[in-house]
Amino acid sequence: MPPGRLHPISVAIREFAEIFGRMGFNIEYGPELEDEWHNFTALNVPADHPARDMQDTFWTKEATPRTPRTHTTSVTIRLLEKMAAEGLTTYRAIAPAKVFRNEATDTTHEAQFYQLDGFAAGPDITLAHLKGTLERLYREYFGPDAQIRFRPSYFPFTEPSVEVDMWWQAPGKEGRWLEMCGAGMLHPNVIANAGLDPEKIQGFAFGGGLERLVMVKYGIPDVRLFHGGDIRFTEAFSRT
C-alpha cells in the first residue's frame, strides 16, 4: 500500500508552530466546548453587547449552556488567567485549533474550521511588536516579498483594533489586497478580567482563518475541500 500523508491542515499547523517557535511562542490548546465566560464575557463581550451578533453561535441545552467555541481567543483569556495565577509577567502563545459557527457553508465559509490565534503579553508590548510579528509570519510562510498593511477596525477584545491585509498577486492576474486576519492591542478590560493589572501588563492579539492562509498559498478555490474527506485532496500535498 502507498504510504499515508498528513492532512494539509496538519502540515500547516506544524509549519506555523515552527515559525512562531523561532519567535519564542508556545503552542497551546483549550477546550472545544467552552463556557460563556471564556468565550464571550471575559473577552469584553457581555450578554447585551452588539458584537454577539457578529458570531453565529451554537449552544448546548444544559442548565448552564455552553458553546462549541466560536474562536480560539478563548485560549488567550485562559492563558492570561494562567499568567495571573502563576505570577507570570510575560507570555507568548499561538492556538491553531478548531472552532465552530452556526452559518451556511459556501466556498469561503464552513460551520467548522480552524483558526490561528495568538498573543503576546508583557510590560512593554506595543503595536510595533504586533506588526513585526505578523510581517515575519507572512514572509516566512508566503515568501520574503510578502507585504502587509493595517487598517482601523473594531473588535471588542482589542483597542486599538486593526484588520491585517496582505498584498497578493495570483499568476496571470492583477494584484490586490486580501484581508487575512483581525488584530490589535488587548483591551484593558480583558487584561483586568484575567486578573492582571492593565497598568503593568499590555499585550497584542491576532486571529484569523487557518484554511484561508493555506488557500492563498496554494491557490485552493473552495474551503470545503479541506473537510470533504476526498483522499485525492490530501494526496496533492507533499508528505511532511
C-alpha positions, 0 to 999 in steps of 0.5 A: 500500500502507498504510504499515508500523508498528513492532512494539509491542515496538519502540515500547516499547523506544524509549519506555523508552530515552527515559525512562531517557535523561532519567535519564542511562542508556545503552542497551546490548546483549550477546550472545544466546548467552552463556557460563556465566560471564556468565550464571550464575557471575559473577552469584553463581550457581555450578554447585551453587547452588539458584537454577539451578533457578529458570531453565529453561535451554537449552544448546548441545552444544559442548565448552564449552556455552553458553546462549541467555541466560536474562536480560539481567543478563548485560549488567550483569556485562559492563558492570561488567567494562567499568567495571573495565577502563576505570577507570570509577567510575560507570555507568548502563545499561538492556538491553531485549533478548531472552532465552530459557527452556526452559518451556511457553508459556501466556498469561503465559509464552513460551520467548522474550521480552524483558526490561528490565534495568538498573543503576546503579553508583557510590560512593554508590548506595543503595536510595533511588536504586533506588526513585526510579528505578523510581517515575519509570519507572512514572509516566512510562510508566503515568501520574503516579498510578502507585504502587509498593511493595517487598517482601523477596525473594531473588535471588542477584545482589542483597542486599538483594533486593526484588520491585517491585509496582505498584498497578493498577486495570483499568476496571470492576474492583477494584484490586490489586497486580501484581508487575512486576519483581525488584530490589535492591542488587548483591551484593558478590560480583558487584561483586568478580567484575567486578573492582571493589572492593565497598568503593568501588563499590555499585550497584542492579539491576532486571529484569523482563518487557518484554511484561508492562509493555506488557500492563498498559498496554494491557490485552493478555490473552495474551503470545503475541500479541506473537510470533504474527506476526498483522499485525492485532496490530501494526496496533492500535498507533499508528505511532511 
